[in-house]
Amino acid sequence: MYKIEDMLDKPVLFEQLAEEAVELAHASLKYARALRGENPIRMTDDEAFSKITEEYTDVIQCARILGIGTDEEQIIAKNQRWIKSMLEKVEGRY
């Protein structure tokens, strides 16, 4: 059975990951526009969200091929910092 990682070298795979990440960012911005309704897009909210799912799937596929995983401890720590920052903003600390 053929494997993508055996057919393409690492720089190409990282370029593909970057391209898919940019496409995910673009899809997310489009969805935000759809939700706000201030600057309409030419798709429904559901279509825009579906595009996010498609692009996120592409990013995950590239990451898996490259052996990139997630760090659950890092996710927990970042969530805690994010919540702390939001609470500080609400409390007027910055």
Backbone torsions as a table, in degrees:
resi	resn	phi	psi	omega
1	MET	NA	137.8	179.9
2	TYR	-79.0	145.6	175.1
3	LYS	-123.5	138.3	-179.7
4	ILE	-58.7	-42.4	-177.3
5	GLU	-66.0	-16.7	175.1
6	ASP	-88.5	-14.7	-176.0
7	MET	-102.0	-20.8	-179.1
8	LEU	-126.8	146.2	179.6
9	ASP	-84.1	167.0	-174.4
10	LYS	-57.3	-45.1	179.2
11	PRO	-56.4	-41.1	178.8
12	VAL	-63.5	-41.7	-179.7
13	LEU	-66.7	-38.2	177.0
14	PHE	-69.5	-34.0	174.0
15	GLU	-63.1	-41.4	178.8
16	GLN	-64.3	-42.0	177.1
17	LEU	-59.1	-46.0	179.6
18	ALA	-62.0	-42.6	179.2
19	GLU	-62.1	-43.8	179.6
20	GLU	-66.9	-35.6	177.9
21	ALA	-64.6	-40.1	176.9
22	VAL	-64.2	-42.1	178.8
23	GLU	-64.2	-36.0	175.6
24	LEU	-64.7	-43.8	177.9
25	ALA	-60.1	-44.1	180.0
26	HIS	-62.4	-44.8	179.1
27	ALA	-63.0	-38.1	178.9
28	SER	-65.5	-41.6	177.3
29	LEU	-63.9	-40.0	177.4
30	LYS	-61.9	-42.7	-179.7
31	TYR	-65.0	-40.0	177.0
32	ALA	-60.2	-42.1	176.2
33	ARG	-60.7	-42.1	179.8
34	ALA	-62.6	-42.0	-179.1
35	LEU	-66.2	-40.4	-179.5
36	ARG	-72.9	-37.6	-179.6
37	GLY	74.7	5.5	-178.1
38	GLU	-79.2	-31.6	-177.8
39	ASN	-133.7	85.0	-170.3
40	PRO	-55.5	151.0	174.8
41	ILE	-115.8	166.7	-175.4
42	ARG	-96.0	45.2	174.1
43	MET	-156.1	161.3	178.5
44	THR	-76.0	166.0	175.3
45	ASP	-56.8	-43.0	-179.2
46	ASP	-64.1	-40.8	177.8
47	GLU	-64.5	-40.9	179.9
48	ALA	-65.0	-41.5	178.6
49	PHE	-68.0	-37.6	177.5
50	SER	-60.4	-36.6	178.0
51	LYS	-64.9	-37.1	175.7
52	ILE	-61.3	-46.1	179.3
53	THR	-59.2	-43.9	179.5
54	GLU	-60.7	-48.0	-176.9
55	GLU	-70.8	-36.4	176.5
56	TYR	-63.4	-41.0	177.2
57	THR	-60.7	-41.0	177.8
58	ASP	-62.6	-41.9	178.1
59	VAL	-62.4	-46.0	-179.9
60	ILE	-62.5	-41.6	178.8
61	GLN	-59.2	-47.6	179.4
62	CYS	-63.0	-43.1	179.9
63	ALA	-61.0	-42.0	178.9
64	ARG	-63.3	-43.2	179.2
65	ILE	-60.7	-37.1	-179.3
66	LEU	-84.0	-3.4	179.9
67	GLY	75.9	25.1	179.5
68	ILE	-92.7	123.8	178.8
69	GLY	-112.2	-166.2	176.5
70	THR	-113.6	156.6	179.4
71	ASP	-114.8	102.1	-175.3
72	GLU	-61.9	-35.7	177.9
73	GLU	-64.2	-39.4	177.5
74	GLN	-65.1	-39.8	178.2
75	ILE	-61.6	-45.6	179.3
76	ILE	-61.1	-47.0	-179.3
77	ALA	-61.9	-42.2	179.8
78	LYS	-66.8	-38.4	176.7
79	ASN	-61.3	-42.5	179.8
80	GLN	-63.3	-43.3	177.9
81	ARG	-64.4	-38.8	-179.7
82	TRP	-63.9	-47.8	178.6
83	ILE	-60.5	-44.2	179.0
84	LYS	-58.5	-44.8	179.3
85	SER	-62.3	-42.1	179.7
86	MET	-65.6	-41.4	178.6
87	LEU	-64.3	-40.7	177.7
88	GLU	-62.7	-38.3	178.1
89	LYS	-64.9	-44.6	-179.9
90	VAL	-62.1	-38.5	-178.8
91	GLU	-82.5	0.0	176.2
92	GLY	75.8	26.5	-178.8
93	ARG	-83.0	-12.4	174.9
94	TYR	-152.7	NA	NA
